[in-house]
């Protein structure tokens, strides 16, 4: 054995003298960080998830203790190579073992310049580079480079990202057990993966802790005490992947004039995403997908939440739980028919013009442009009808198609509805045909969320945005996002619409929400007649969320009882809002205060106008007194004789 050591050492020394050369250029790329509005790292943009640690002083002493005790006990005493450990490692390699025997400097050489192949030639190159590193850099500089480049598993490089990945904190805050657990991963990030092999990671952590006993950092008593503690991991949830990709694309355009790279320049992107809201959204989607039958598992989803009054995008999901986030983002890149979720633009047009929620709408078959190429024969969802006049409020609550068809053909015109929708933020081209009353135009979830948010914010439109600030590692700011708002609707109309949409949840087509969420909510379901698209757009005072479910191929139909907005999308919103109300700070579930112009007034259900003594069917409704309707034209003393069913 001594002869073997002598031969190998002689070979190495001879080889090193032949291969001596200048150190190759060192280039370490650090990723840009994506930060939520509540200060949590939600992801990285770059080839590797790696953040620059600026000083070893920003690392817990327990990390350094564990590292030296486990990886290189003679770090400060060698010139990059421990020949005793090296020869032992080569012998193990020859005999088939995977033990390496590399110092921290040698590991750094491999991480920076070499592959991980286990050959003597690679080891020789590793030694040469290690010695060059030691000649050009201080021990502290070498240690810092090592801590910034080493791989810790789960796609993260460097101690900074590892501390965030496994414990949700910065490296200086890591405890002794946390430090030992992370350092223990270095021997084999896959073998000790805490998600797949938690018991192995715990055992490995305790091995590292025992190394601290051997190096005199802790006593046997301390070791026996802390080795029994659990891992207490706080793993990164890796939420918001579609949002991060959305931000990446926006940031590229913003930074183009500055010549900055997200993959190299270590930028910090503070975004509008709210961690708890995004987490609630993703958990709610997963829960609903678990309930879907096998035939529905391949359907897709687009979900987006905007903060009312500011336009900050608080959550975004662009596909089902198994979809690739680098592909189509269905929250903002698709346009599909919204079905009945478009009806609030129709009814908002009427309310703005002074029509009351008591206005009678006929629930009976209607034919528009009979015999022409664009003939339209709308029907209710079950192909039934009452043949009666129902109040606008009832028509909204139960999403009665024939009432909507009556409204757009008798009480307004398609052009007015298109103009109203555009004023609230719908940018897609909506054809001005009567059929838009049932949502035959195509829109994106992002448009729907932003437009419904006008009702939620009492008439204020806020342009959605995702990036608050972009700055570099030295604090230079390249971009500041600004809120862009504009009042587009009077608060009274917004309030009346909200009152009607609240009833959709409390006893209408979105009653499924109430299985999960008891706080204030208003919203509208949408279901296309061919079961291609299901929608729900809901809001409270703080947040508006649009949810679409369907297939990328519109020829495929939703099924299994989940083809309706109320059954497919409503439960997602209900679960999500329930979680937000418990966990998200600053998001209110309270109801709205009433504008001073709104008063409770008795209206005639036959005319939708102010009730008089002779009105038999009447009820109390909130009314905008600045647009007060006249006395009942059917029953007042001065009324002209008019039959609402048959005309003059």
C-alpha positions as CSV (number, residue, x, y, z in Angstrom):
1,X,0.0,0.0,0.0
2,X,2.8,2.5,0.8
3,X,4.4,1.8,-2.5
4,X,1.0,2.5,-4.2
5,X,0.7,5.9,-2.4
6,X,4.3,6.7,-3.5
7,X,3.7,5.9,-7.1
8,X,0.4,7.8,-7.3
9,X,1.9,10.9,-5.5
10,X,4.9,10.9,-7.8
11,X,2.6,10.6,-10.8
12,X,0.5,13.5,-9.7
13,X,3.4,15.8,-8.9
14,X,5.0,15.0,-12.3
15,X,1.7,15.6,-14.1
16,X,1.1,18.9,-12.3
17,X,4.5,20.2,-13.4
18,X,3.7,19.4,-17.0
19,X,0.1,20.8,-17.0
20,X,0.7,24.1,-15.1
21,X,-1.0,27.0,-16.9
22,X,-2.8,30.2,-16.2
23,X,-6.2,30.0,-14.5
24,X,-9.1,30.2,-17.0
25,X,-11.4,33.2,-16.7
26,X,-14.0,32.8,-13.9
27,X,-17.6,33.6,-14.9
28,X,-20.4,33.0,-12.5
29,X,-23.9,33.9,-13.7
30,X,-26.4,34.9,-11.0
31,X,-30.1,34.8,-11.6
32,X,-32.5,37.7,-11.1
33,X,-34.9,37.4,-8.2
34,X,-38.7,37.6,-8.5
35,X,-40.1,39.0,-5.2
36,X,-43.8,39.0,-4.2
37,X,-45.3,42.3,-3.0
38,X,-45.2,40.8,0.6
39,X,-41.5,40.3,0.4
40,X,-41.2,36.6,-0.4
41,X,-39.0,35.1,-3.1
42,X,-41.3,33.3,-5.6
43,X,-38.7,32.4,-8.1
44,X,-35.6,33.1,-10.2
45,X,-35.0,34.1,-13.8
46,X,-31.8,32.7,-15.1
47,X,-30.0,29.6,-16.3
48,X,-29.5,28.5,-12.7
49,X,-31.3,29.5,-9.5
50,X,-28.4,31.3,-7.9
51,X,-28.2,34.5,-5.9
52,X,-24.9,36.3,-5.2
53,X,-23.8,36.1,-1.6
54,X,-21.7,39.2,-1.1
55,X,-19.8,38.2,2.0
56,X,-19.1,35.1,4.1
57,X,-20.1,37.4,7.0
58,X,-23.6,37.0,5.8
59,X,-23.6,33.3,6.6
60,X,-24.4,31.6,9.9
61,X,-21.3,30.4,11.8
62,X,-23.1,27.0,12.0
63,X,-23.0,26.7,8.2
64,X,-19.2,27.3,8.2
65,X,-18.6,25.0,11.1
66,X,-20.6,22.2,9.4
67,X,-18.9,22.8,6.1
68,X,-15.4,22.6,7.4
69,X,-16.1,19.7,9.7
70,X,-17.7,17.7,6.9
71,X,-16.0,18.7,3.7
72,X,-12.5,20.0,4.5
73,X,-11.2,20.1,8.1
74,X,-7.8,21.4,7.0
75,X,-9.2,24.2,4.7
76,X,-7.1,26.9,6.2
77,X,-3.9,24.8,6.4
78,X,-3.5,23.4,2.8
79,X,-2.6,25.0,-0.5
80,X,-5.7,23.6,-2.3
81,X,-4.9,19.9,-2.1
82,X,-4.9,17.4,0.7
83,X,-2.7,14.7,-0.7
84,X,-3.5,12.2,2.0
85,X,-7.2,12.6,1.2
86,X,-6.6,12.7,-2.5
87,X,-4.7,9.4,-2.7
88,X,-7.4,7.8,-0.6
89,X,-10.0,9.1,-3.0
90,X,-8.1,7.9,-6.1
91,X,-7.7,4.4,-4.5
92,X,-11.5,4.4,-3.8
93,X,-12.2,5.4,-7.4
94,X,-10.0,2.7,-8.8
95,X,-11.7,0.1,-6.6
96,X,-15.2,1.2,-7.6
97,X,-16.2,3.5,-4.7
98,X,-17.6,7.0,-5.3
99,X,-15.7,8.6,-2.4
100,X,-13.8,11.7,-3.7
101,X,-11.4,13.1,-1.2
102,X,-11.6,16.6,-2.7
103,X,-11.0,19.7,-0.7
104,X,-13.3,22.7,-0.8
105,X,-10.9,24.4,-3.3
106,X,-10.9,21.3,-5.5
107,X,-14.6,21.1,-5.4
108,X,-14.7,24.7,-6.5
109,X,-12.4,24.0,-9.3
110,X,-14.7,21.3,-10.5
111,X,-17.8,23.4,-10.1
112,X,-16.3,26.3,-12.1
113,X,-14.4,24.6,-14.9
114,X,-14.9,20.8,-15.0
115,X,-17.4,18.0,-15.4
116,X,-18.2,15.5,-12.6
117,X,-16.8,12.4,-14.4
118,X,-14.9,10.2,-12.0
119,X,-11.6,9.7,-13.8
120,X,-7.9,10.3,-12.8
121,X,-7.4,12.7,-15.7
122,X,-10.3,14.9,-14.4
123,X,-8.9,14.7,-10.9
124,X,-5.5,15.8,-12.1
125,X,-7.0,18.9,-13.8
126,X,-9.0,19.5,-10.7
127,X,-5.8,19.6,-8.6
128,X,-4.0,21.9,-11.0
129,X,-6.8,24.4,-11.0
130,X,-7.2,24.2,-7.2
131,X,-3.6,25.1,-6.7
132,X,-4.0,28.0,-9.2
133,X,-7.0,29.2,-7.3
134,X,-5.1,29.1,-4.0
135,X,-2.3,31.2,-5.6
136,X,-4.6,33.9,-6.9
137,X,-7.3,34.2,-4.2
138,X,-7.5,34.4,-0.4
139,X,-9.1,31.6,1.6
140,X,-12.1,33.8,2.2
141,X,-12.6,34.6,-1.5
142,X,-12.4,30.9,-2.3
143,X,-14.9,30.1,0.4
144,X,-17.3,32.7,-0.9
145,X,-17.0,31.4,-4.5
146,X,-17.7,27.9,-3.2
147,X,-20.7,29.0,-1.2
148,X,-22.1,30.8,-4.3
149,X,-21.6,27.9,-6.8
150,X,-22.1,24.6,-5.0
151,X,-25.3,22.6,-5.9
152,X,-27.8,21.9,-3.1
153,X,-30.5,20.0,-5.0
154,X,-34.0,21.1,-6.1
155,X,-32.5,23.2,-8.9
156,X,-30.8,25.7,-6.5
157,X,-27.2,26.7,-6.5
158,X,-25.4,28.5,-3.6
159,X,-26.1,28.8,0.1
160,X,-28.3,31.8,-0.3
161,X,-30.8,30.1,-2.6
162,X,-30.5,26.9,-0.6
163,X,-31.5,28.6,2.7
164,X,-34.5,30.1,0.9
165,X,-35.5,26.7,-0.7
166,X,-35.4,24.6,2.4
167,X,-36.0,27.0,5.3
168,X,-37.4,30.2,3.8
169,X,-34.8,32.4,5.3
170,X,-31.4,34.1,4.6
171,X,-28.2,32.1,5.3
172,X,-27.3,34.2,8.4
173,X,-30.5,33.1,10.1
174,X,-29.9,29.4,9.8
175,X,-29.8,27.5,13.1
176,X,-27.3,24.7,13.9
177,X,-29.6,21.9,12.9
178,X,-30.7,23.7,9.7
179,X,-27.1,24.4,8.8
180,X,-26.2,20.8,9.3
181,X,-29.1,19.6,7.2
182,X,-28.2,21.9,4.3
183,X,-24.5,21.1,4.4
184,X,-25.4,17.4,4.5
185,X,-27.0,17.7,1.1
186,X,-23.6,18.4,-0.5
187,X,-22.6,14.7,-0.5
188,X,-25.6,13.8,-2.6
189,X,-28.5,16.2,-3.2
190,X,-30.6,13.5,-4.9
191,X,-29.8,10.8,-2.4
192,X,-30.8,13.0,0.6
193,X,-33.6,14.9,-1.1
194,X,-36.0,15.7,1.8
195,X,-39.1,15.4,-0.3
196,X,-38.2,11.9,-1.5
197,X,-36.0,10.6,1.3
198,X,-36.7,12.6,4.5
199,X,-35.4,9.9,6.7
200,X,-32.1,9.8,4.8
201,X,-31.7,13.5,5.1
202,X,-32.4,13.4,8.8
203,X,-29.7,10.7,9.2
204,X,-27.3,12.6,7.1
205,X,-27.9,15.8,9.1
206,X,-27.1,13.9,12.3
207,X,-23.8,12.7,10.7
208,X,-22.9,16.3,10.1
209,X,-23.8,17.2,13.7
210,X,-21.6,14.4,14.9
211,X,-18.7,15.9,12.8
212,X,-19.1,19.0,14.9
213,X,-18.5,16.9,18.0
214,X,-15.3,15.4,16.4
215,X,-14.0,18.9,15.6
216,X,-14.9,20.2,19.1
217,X,-17.6,22.7,18.1
218,X,-20.3,21.0,20.2
219,X,-20.3,18.5,23.1
220,X,-21.6,15.0,23.2
221,X,-24.4,16.3,25.5
222,X,-25.4,19.0,23.0
223,X,-25.3,16.5,20.1
224,X,-27.5,14.0,21.9
225,X,-30.0,16.8,22.6
226,X,-30.3,18.3,19.2
227,X,-30.1,15.1,17.1
228,X,-33.6,14.2,18.2
229,X,-35.1,17.4,16.7
230,X,-37.1,17.0,13.5
231,X,-35.9,18.6,10.2
232,X,-38.6,21.3,10.5
233,X,-38.3,22.1,6.8
234,X,-40.2,25.0,5.3
235,X,-39.8,24.1,1.6
236,X,-40.4,26.7,-1.1
237,X,-43.8,26.0,-2.6
238,X,-42.6,27.1,-6.1
239,X,-45.9,28.9,-6.7
240,X,-46.7,31.4,-9.5
241,X,-44.7,29.8,-12.3
242,X,-47.0,31.3,-15.0
243,X,-46.8,34.7,-13.3
244,X,-43.0,34.5,-13.2
245,X,-42.9,33.7,-16.9
246,X,-45.3,36.6,-17.6
247,X,-43.0,38.9,-15.6
248,X,-39.9,37.6,-17.5
249,X,-41.4,38.6,-20.8
250,X,-42.5,42.0,-19.6
251,X,-39.1,42.6,-17.9
252,X,-37.2,41.8,-21.1
253,X,-39.0,44.6,-23.0
254,X,-38.5,47.0,-20.1
255,X,-34.8,46.3,-19.8
256,X,-34.0,46.2,-23.6
257,X,-33.0,49.9,-23.7
258,X,-30.6,49.4,-20.8
259,X,-28.8,46.4,-22.3
260,X,-29.4,44.4,-19.1
261,X,-29.8,40.6,-18.9
262,X,-32.0,38.8,-16.5
263,X,-29.7,35.8,-16.7
264,X,-26.5,37.6,-15.7
265,X,-27.1,41.0,-14.1
266,X,-28.6,39.9,-10.7
267,X,-31.7,42.1,-10.9
268,X,-34.3,42.2,-8.3
269,X,-37.9,42.4,-9.6
270,X,-40.5,43.3,-7.1
271,X,-43.9,42.3,-8.3
272,X,-47.6,42.7,-7.5
273,X,-48.1,39.0,-6.7
274,X,-49.4,38.3,-3.3
275,X,-47.9,35.1,-1.9
276,X,-50.9,34.0,0.1
277,X,-53.4,34.8,-2.6
278,X,-51.4,32.9,-5.3
279,X,-51.0,30.0,-2.9
280,X,-54.8,30.0,-2.2
281,X,-55.5,30.0,-5.9
282,X,-53.2,27.1,-6.7
283,X,-54.5,25.0,-3.8
284,X,-58.1,25.7,-4.8
285,X,-57.4,24.7,-8.4
286,X,-55.7,21.4,-7.4
287,X,-58.6,20.6,-5.1
288,X,-61.1,21.1,-7.9
289,X,-59.0,19.0,-10.3
290,X,-59.0,16.2,-7.8
291,X,-62.8,16.2,-8.0
292,X,-63.0,16.2,-11.8
293,X,-63.8,12.9,-13.5
294,X,-61.1,11.3,-15.7
295,X,-62.7,12.8,-18.8
296,X,-62.1,16.3,-17.4
297,X,-58.5,16.0,-16.2
298,X,-57.1,17.3,-19.5
299,X,-59.2,20.4,-19.5
300,X,-57.3,23.7,-19.1
301,X,-57.7,26.7,-16.9
302,X,-57.0,30.4,-16.9
303,X,-57.3,32.3,-13.5
304,X,-56.3,35.9,-12.8
305,X,-56.9,38.1,-9.7
306,X,-56.6,41.9,-9.7
307,X,-56.7,44.2,-6.8
308,X,-59.6,46.6,-7.0
309,X,-58.7,50.2,-7.5
310,X,-55.0,49.6,-8.2
311,X,-54.9,47.0,-11.0
312,X,-52.2,45.0,-9.2
313,X,-52.2,41.4,-10.4
314,X,-52.3,39.4,-7.2
315,X,-52.6,35.9,-8.6
316,X,-52.2,34.2,-12.0
317,X,-52.6,30.6,-13.2
318,X,-52.3,29.8,-16.9
319,X,-53.1,26.1,-17.1
320,X,-54.2,23.0,-15.3
321,X,-52.0,21.6,-12.5
322,X,-49.9,19.5,-14.9
323,X,-49.6,22.0,-17.7
324,X,-46.2,23.5,-18.8
325,X,-45.9,27.0,-17.6
326,X,-43.6,27.9,-20.5
327,X,-46.4,27.3,-22.9
328,X,-49.7,29.0,-23.4
329,X,-50.8,31.3,-20.6
330,X,-54.6,31.0,-20.5
331,X,-55.0,33.8,-18.0
332,X,-54.0,36.5,-20.5
333,X,-53.2,34.9,-23.9
334,X,-56.5,33.3,-24.9
335,X,-59.8,34.7,-26.0
336,X,-62.9,32.6,-25.5
337,X,-66.7,33.2,-25.4
338,X,-67.6,34.3,-21.9
339,X,-71.2,33.1,-22.1
340,X,-73.5,34.6,-19.5
341,X,-70.6,36.2,-17.6
342,X,-70.9,38.9,-20.2
343,X,-74.4,39.8,-19.2
344,X,-73.4,42.4,-16.5
345,X,-72.3,44.6,-19.4
346,X,-75.8,44.4,-20.9
347,X,-77.5,45.0,-17.6
348,X,-75.0,47.7,-16.6
349,X,-75.9,49.6,-19.7
350,X,-79.6,49.6,-18.6
351,X,-78.9,50.5,-15.0
352,X,-76.7,53.4,-16.1
353,X,-79.6,54.7,-18.2
354,X,-82.0,54.6,-15.3
355,X,-83.7,51.3,-15.8
356,X,-84.4,49.7,-12.4
357,X,-83.7,46.2,-11.1
358,X,-87.4,45.7,-11.0
359,X,-87.7,46.2,-14.8
360,X,-89.8,43.4,-16.3
361,X,-88.1,41.2,-18.9
362,X,-90.0,38.6,-20.9
363,X,-88.9,35.0,-20.5
364,X,-90.3,33.7,-23.8
365,X,-89.0,32.5,-27.1
366,X,-87.8,35.2,-29.5
367,X,-86.5,35.2,-33.0
368,X,-84.2,37.9,-34.4
369,X,-83.8,38.5,-38.2
370,X,-86.0,35.5,-39.0
371,X,-85.1,33.8,-42.3
372,X,-81.9,35.7,-42.7
373,X,-78.3,34.4,-42.7
374,X,-77.8,35.8,-39.2
375,X,-81.1,34.5,-37.7
376,X,-80.8,34.2,-33.9
377,X,-83.0,31.9,-31.9
378,X,-81.8,32.1,-28.3
379,X,-82.9,29.6,-25.6
380,X,-82.6,29.0,-21.9
381,X,-80.1,26.5,-20.6
382,X,-82.7,23.7,-20.2
383,X,-84.8,24.8,-23.2
384,X,-87.7,25.8,-21.0
385,X,-89.3,29.1,-20.3
386,X,-92.1,30.6,-18.1
387,X,-93.7,32.8,-20.6
388,X,-93.8,35.5,-17.9
389,X,-92.2,38.8,-17.2
390,X,-89.4,38.5,-14.6
391,X,-87.5,41.3,-12.9
392,X,-84.1,42.2,-14.1
393,X,-82.8,41.2,-10.7
394,X,-84.3,37.7,-11.0
395,X,-83.0,37.4,-14.6
396,X,-79.4,38.2,-13.4
397,X,-79.6,35.9,-10.4
398,X,-80.7,32.9,-12.4
399,X,-79.0,33.8,-15.6
400,X,-82.1,33.6,-17.8
401,X,-81.1,33.8,-21.4
402,X,-84.4,34.8,-22.9
403,X,-84.7,37.7,-20.5
404,X,-81.3,38.9,-21.7
405,X,-82.4,38.5,-25.3
406,X,-85.5,40.6,-24.6
407,X,-83.4,43.3,-22.9
408,X,-81.0,43.8,-25.8
409,X,-83.8,43.8,-28.4
410,X,-86.4,45.9,-26.5
411,X,-84.6,48.1,-24.0
412,X,-81.2,48.9,-25.6
413,X,-79.1,48.1,-28.7
414,X,-76.0,46.0,-29.2
415,X,-73.8,49.1,-30.0
416,X,-74.6,50.6,-26.6
417,X,-73.6,47.3,-24.8
418,X,-70.3,47.2,-26.8
419,X,-69.6,50.8,-25.9
420,X,-70.3,50.1,-22.2
421,X,-68.1,47.1,-22.2
422,X,-65.3,49.0,-23.9
423,X,-65.6,51.8,-21.4
424,X,-65.1,49.3,-18.5
425,X,-62.0,47.9,-20.1
426,X,-62.9,45.2,-22.6
427,X,-60.5,45.7,-25.5
428,X,-61.3,42.7,-27.6
429,X,-63.4,43.3,-30.7
430,X,-67.1,42.5,-29.8
431,X,-69.4,42.3,-32.8
432,X,-72.4,44.5,-32.3
433,X,-75.0,41.8,-32.7
434,X,-77.9,40.9,-30.3
435,X,-76.3,37.6,-29.5
436,X,-73.6,39.3,-27.5
437,X,-76.2,39.4,-24.7
438,X,-75.3,35.8,-24.2
439,X,-71.6,36.3,-24.5
440,X,-70.8,35.3,-28.1
441,X,-67.9,37.7,-28.4
442,X,-64.5,36.5,-27.4
443,X,-62.5,37.9,-24.4
444,X,-59.6,37.0,-22.2
445,X,-59.8,36.3,-18.4
446,X,-57.6,39.3,-17.8
447,X,-60.0,41.6,-19.6
448,X,-63.0,40.2,-17.6
449,X,-61.2,40.5,-14.3
450,X,-60.2,44.1,-15.0
451,X,-63.7,45.1,-16.2
452,X,-65.6,43.5,-13.3
453,X,-63.2,45.3,-11.0
454,X,-64.9,48.5,-12.1
455,X,-68.1,47.3,-10.3
456,X,-66.0,46.2,-7.4
457,X,-64.2,49.5,-7.0
458,X,-67.3,51.7,-7.3
459,X,-66.6,52.8,-10.9
460,X,-62.8,53.1,-11.0
461,X,-61.0,51.3,-13.8
462,X,-57.4,50.3,-13.0
463,X,-55.1,49.0,-15.7
464,X,-53.7,45.6,-14.6
465,X,-49.9,45.5,-14.1
466,X,-47.5,43.0,-12.6
467,X,-44.1,44.7,-12.0
468,X,-43.7,47.3,-9.2
469,X,-39.9,47.9,-9.5
470,X,-36.8,46.5,-11.2
471,X,-33.4,47.3,-9.6
472,X,-29.9,45.9,-9.7
473,X,-27.8,44.5,-6.8
474,X,-26.5,48.0,-6.0
475,X,-30.0,49.5,-5.7
476,X,-30.1,51.3,-9.0
477,X,-33.7,51.5,-10.1
478,X,-34.4,50.8,-13.8
479,X,-38.2,50.8,-13.7
480,X,-41.0,51.8,-11.4
481,X,-44.5,50.6,-12.1
482,X,-47.3,53.1,-11.8
483,X,-51.0,52.7,-11.1
484,X,-53.1,53.9,-14.0
485,X,-56.7,54.5,-13.0
486,X,-59.7,56.3,-14.4
487,X,-63.3,56.7,-13.2
488,X,-65.5,55.2,-15.9
489,X,-68.7,54.5,-14.1
490,X,-70.8,56.2,-11.5
491,X,-70.7,54.6,-8.1
492,X,-74.5,54.2,-8.0
493,X,-74.6,52.0,-11.1
494,X,-71.7,50.0,-9.8
495,X,-73.5,49.5,-6.4
496,X,-76.8,48.4,-8.1
497,X,-74.9,45.9,-10.2
498,X,-73.1,44.6,-7.2
499,X,-76.4,44.1,-5.3
500,X,-77.7,42.0,-8.2
501,X,-74.5,40.0,-8.5
502,X,-74.4,39.3,-4.8
503,X,-77.7,37.4,-5.2
504,X,-76.1,35.2,-7.9
505,X,-73.9,33.8,-5.2
506,X,-76.5,33.8,-2.4
507,X,-79.1,31.8,-4.2
508,X,-78.5,31.8,-8.0
509,X,-76.3,30.0,-10.5
510,X,-73.1,30.4,-8.3
511,X,-74.6,29.1,-5.0
512,X,-71.8,26.5,-5.0
513,X,-69.5,29.2,-3.7
514,X,-71.4,29.1,-0.4
515,X,-70.2,25.6,0.3
516,X,-66.8,27.1,1.0
517,X,-67.0,30.9,1.6
518,X,-69.4,32.8,3.8
519,X,-68.0,36.3,3.4
520,X,-69.3,39.0,1.1
521,X,-69.1,38.1,-2.6
522,X,-70.6,39.1,-5.9
523,X,-70.1,37.5,-9.3
524,X,-71.5,35.9,-12.4
525,X,-71.3,32.5,-14.0
526,X,-70.8,31.9,-17.7
527,X,-71.5,28.7,-19.7
528,X,-71.5,28.5,-23.5
529,X,-74.4,26.6,-25.0
530,X,-72.2,24.0,-26.6
531,X,-70.4,23.3,-23.2
532,X,-67.1,24.5,-24.6
533,X,-66.4,27.2,-22.0
534,X,-67.2,27.6,-18.3
535,X,-66.6,30.9,-16.5
536,X,-66.9,32.6,-13.1
537,X,-66.0,36.1,-12.4
538,X,-66.3,37.1,-8.7
539,X,-65.3,39.9,-6.4
540,X,-65.4,41.4,-3.0
541,X,-64.2,44.9,-1.9
542,X,-60.5,43.9,-2.3
543,X,-60.1,41.5,-5.1
544,X,-61.7,40.5,-8.5
545,X,-60.9,37.1,-10.0
546,X,-61.8,35.7,-13.4
547,X,-61.7,31.9,-13.9
548,X,-62.1,30.1,-17.2
549,X,-62.1,26.4,-17.8
550,X,-62.2,24.6,-21.1
551,X,-60.1,22.7,-23.6
552,X,-57.5,24.3,-25.9
553,X,-59.3,22.6,-28.7
554,X,-62.8,24.2,-28.7
555,X,-64.3,21.1,-30.4
556,X,-63.9,19.3,-27.1
557,X,-66.7,19.6,-24.6
558,X,-66.8,19.9,-20.8
559,X,-68.7,17.1,-19.2
560,X,-69.4,15.0,-16.0
561,X,-71.6,17.7,-14.5
562,X,-68.7,20.2,-14.6
563,X,-69.7,21.9,-17.9
564,X,-71.3,24.8,-16.1
565,X,-69.6,27.9,-14.7
566,X,-71.3,27.3,-11.3
567,X,-70.0,23.7,-11.0
568,X,-66.6,24.0,-12.7
569,X,-65.4,27.4,-11.6
570,X,-67.5,28.5,-8.7
571,X,-66.0,26.1,-6.1
572,X,-62.5,27.2,-7.1
573,X,-63.4,30.8,-6.3
574,X,-65.2,29.8,-3.1
575,X,-62.2,27.8,-1.7
576,X,-59.8,30.5,-2.8
577,X,-61.7,33.3,-1.1
578,X,-62.1,31.3,2.1
579,X,-58.4,30.8,2.3
580,X,-57.7,34.4,1.5
581,X,-60.0,35.6,4.2
582,X,-58.1,33.5,6.8
583,X,-54.5,34.0,5.7
584,X,-54.1,37.1,3.5
585,X,-53.4,40.3,5.4
586,X,-55.3,43.4,4.4
587,X,-58.0,41.9,2.2
588,X,-61.5,42.7,3.3
589,X,-64.6,40.5,3.1
590,X,-66.9,43.2,4.2
591,X,-69.9,44.4,2.1
592,X,-70.2,47.8,0.4
593,X,-71.4,51.0,1.9
594,X,-74.3,52.5,0.1
595,X,-73.9,55.7,-2.1
596,X,-76.0,58.6,-0.8
597,X,-78.0,58.6,-4.1
598,X,-79.2,55.0,-3.5
599,X,-82.5,54.7,-1.5
600,X,-84.9,51.8,-0.9
601,X,-88.0,52.5,-2.9
602,X,-91.1,50.6,-3.6
603,X,-91.4,49.7,-7.3
604,X,-94.2,48.1,-9.4
605,X,-93.1,44.7,-10.6
606,X,-95.3,45.1,-13.7
607,X,-93.6,48.2,-15.0
608,X,-90.4,48.6,-13.0
609,X,-91.4,52.1,-12.1
610,X,-92.4,53.9,-8.9
611,X,-95.3,52.0,-7.3
612,X,-98.6,53.8,-6.8
613,X,-101.6,52.7,-4.7
614,X,-103.2,50.7,-7.6
615,X,-100.1,48.6,-8.2
616,X,-100.8,45.1,-7.0
617,X,-97.4,43.5,-7.6
618,X,-94.8,45.6,-5.9
619,X,-91.6,45.3,-3.9
620,X,-88.7,47.3,-2.3
621,X,-85.6,47.8,-4.5
622,X,-82.5,49.9,-4.2
623,X,-82.9,52.8,-6.7
624,X,-80.6,55.5,-7.9
625,X,-82.6,58.6,-7.0
626,X,-80.6,60.8,-9.3
627,X,-82.2,58.8,-12.1
628,X,-85.6,58.3,-10.5
629,X,-88.1,56.5,-12.7
630,X,-91.6,58.0,-13.2
631,X,-94.7,56.8,-11.5
632,X,-96.1,53.5,-12.8
633,X,-97.2,54.1,-16.3
634,X,-99.7,51.2,-15.9
635,X,-101.5,52.0,-12.7
636,X,-101.2,55.7,-11.9
637,X,-104.2,58.0,-12.3
638,X,-102.5,59.9,-15.2
639,X,-101.3,56.7,-16.9
640,X,-102.2,56.2,-20.6
641,X,-103.9,52.9,-21.2
642,X,-101.1,50.5,-22.1
643,X,-100.9,46.8,-21.9
644,X,-97.4,45.6,-21.2
645,X,-98.0,42.3,-22.9
646,X,-99.7,43.5,-26.1
647,X,-98.8,47.2,-26.5
648,X,-101.3,49.9,-27.2
